[in-house]
Amino acid sequence: MQEGTSRSNQAFYLARNGLQNISIIAAETEGAASLAVSVKAGKITELPAITSIATSLGARKVRQRAFEITQTLPVDCVVVDDQAAVNACMRFLDDHCVVVEPACGAAWPSHMHMPIDWRVMSES
């Protein structure tokens, strides 16, 4: 999930449609997990640096709105190590012939056991 705007939009649409009880999964890699660190601390906490290989979506400090959403809606913070993110990218490449970056791969390790029919999802 991308930082800030994307989370706010998802939360808005869930609430607008009466689905605010559905969890938002915020996947980050170790060394770029500013949201997870902030949620655990109970306040916005700035990372000293992004040390993960997944730097493209990394933010040393989570935005206020994103943090607020974790306080009002069910948000599951999932943190995976770099190797798990890379392994997920490689599996996605093997399965779908599409290359994704480690920041995207972070979302897959905890859900790779779930069969997904991408053709059906892309048609809707």
N, C-alpha and C positions, 0 to 999 in steps of 0.2 A: 504494500500500500504506500502510495506516495505521501510525503509530508504535507501537513496542513490542509490545503484546499481540497484535495481528494477525500480526506477523512471527513471534513466538514460537509461536503456534498453527500457522501454516503449516509452520514448521520441525519442530515436534513431529509433525504428521500425516505429513509426508514421511518422516521418520526411522522412525516407527512402522510404516509400510507399505513399508519398504525402498527408498524413493525419494529418499534423501538426495543422490544424484548429480544430481537435477534442479535447475536454477538457479532461484533466487528473483530476481525483477526488482524492484528498489527504485527507483521513479521519483520524482524530486523536481524542483522548479523551481530555477533559479539564484536565489540569495538566500534559499532555504529548504532548502538541500541539506546539512543537518547530518550525515546519514549518509555521504554521498559525501565530504565534507570530512574526516570522522573516519577513514574507510577509507584515504583518500589519506595522511593524517598518521600512520596506524598507531596512533592513540590517540583516545580521545573528545575532541573539540574543540568548544567552545561558539562559536556564531556571535555576533557582537556585536549583531545584530538580524535580524529577518526582513524582508527588503526586497522580496520577491516579492509579486505580487498574490494568489498562492495562499497565504493566511494560515491558512485554517481547519484544516489538518492540520500546519502548520509547527511545528517544535520547535527552539528555539535549540541544544539539546543533546540528542543521541540517548541513549536509555536504554542502560544497561550490557548488558542481555540482547540487545538488537537488535545492538549492536556485536559481542558475542561470537559471534552467529550468523554474521556476516560473516567471522569468523576460522576457523570450523569447517565451514561449508557453502558451496557455490557461490552467491554473491550478485552479481548484476550491478547496479551502481549506474548508473542512467541519469539524466542531468541535462539538462533542456530549458529554453529561455528562456520567459519569460511569453507572448510572442507565439505560440510553437508550442503552448503549452497552451491558449490562447484559440482558436487556429485549430482545434485538435482538438475543443474544445467546440462550436464552430460547425458543424463537419462532423458531429459526433454528432447535433446538433440537426437538421441537414438530412437525415441518413440515417434517424434513428429517432424524430424528433419528441419528444425528451426533452432537457431542459436539465440539464447537469451543471456543477459549479463548476470553476474552473481547477485546483484541487488534484487533481480527478479527471481532468481533461484532460491532466495531465502524463504519465499512463501511455500515452496514445495515440499521440503523434507518431512514435515509433520503430516502432510496430506497425500504423499505419493502412493500410499496403499489404497487410495480411493480410485476406482476406475472412472475415468472421465471420457465421454464421447465428445471430442472437440468438434466434430462435424455438426452434431446437433446443436451445440452451443453457438457456433458461428452462424448458423442459419437463422436463429431467432432474433 
